């Protein structure tokens, strides 16, 4: 998945799920890994990282 598509998925997931979007992406990543779909797992990891950037640093 290219960077533009990754960013689009991340924005859509964040819009739909808010702060739970990162957990949703992590779950999808685990499901792909468990199914042996390593490329899709890497794509979901990239989406997860993009969501993390959208959210910004943790507020402590």
C-alpha angles and dihedrals in degrees: 000000000000124000095256093053091045090054091047092052091047093051092046093048092047091049091051100041107021113199091357091064094091091052090048091053090047090053092050089049092053092047091053092047091049090051091050094247097136096167092054089046089055090049091053090047088055090049089050092052091048090052089051089055091049091052093049127210119338114266109232 
